Amino acid sequence: MNCQIRSPLWIAHTQHDYAHMLVLRNQTGGNDKALELPERALLTAQQLGVTALGNKARALKLAAEGAARPPALPEPA
């Protein structure tokens, strides 16, 4: 959906959330995608100057690399 509306910000949020799910599942085959998606989200966040998303993507990237536990996602409003 976010790809259809061509919103880089929302695509980056979706990349982050999907990677977070992959890290939590920790299943074989998901690691490559779990490493790639936060990197892409981080790049977009930096390009758009969205610090909060950049920080979340950076933390998730470290978690995907096994350096830390994945950050908790806030509960939906």
N, C-alpha and C positions, 0 to 999 in steps of 0.2 A: 504494500500500500504506500509506504513512504517513498519507495522508488518511483511509483507512478506519479506522485505529486512533485517529484524532483526537489525535495527539500534536503540539502546536505546535512543540516542540523538534525533532523529527525532520522535520517538514515544512520548517522553516527550514534544516536541514542539506541536505535534498534541493533546496531552492530555490538554495542556494549552489552545490552541486555541479553542478546543471543549468546555471546561469549561467556557471560556470567553463568547462564544455564549450562553451557558445555563444561565449564570448570566445575560446577557443583555436581554434575552427573559423573564426571571423571571416567568416561568410557573410552575404550580403545577406538581410535579413528577420529575422535573429536578434538584431539590435542592440536593438530595443525590448524584447524579452524579457530580454536580457542586462543591460539597465539596470534593469528593473522587479524582477527576482527578487532581486538582492542587497539592494535597498532594503527589500523585504518581509522578507527574512531578518534584516537589521539591526534593523528595527523589533521583530520578535519577540524577537531576542536581547536587546535593551535592555529589553523588557517583562519577560523572564524573568531578567534579570541574568546572562546568559551572556556574559562578557567575551571569551573566546577566539573564539567564533563571531561576535560583534560585530566584533572586529578583523579577522577573515578576510573578513567580508561588506563591511566598509568598504574594505578594500584591493581587493577584487574590483570594487566599485562604481567606484572610481577607475580601475581597469584597463579596465572597460567603457566608461568615459568617455574613454579614450585617454590618461589622465594617467600611467599606469604599466603595466608588464607584469603579467600575472596571476600571483598567487602560486602556487607549486608545491603540489600536493596531496600529503600524505604517502602513502607506499605502504601498501596494505591489510595488515593484520596476518595 
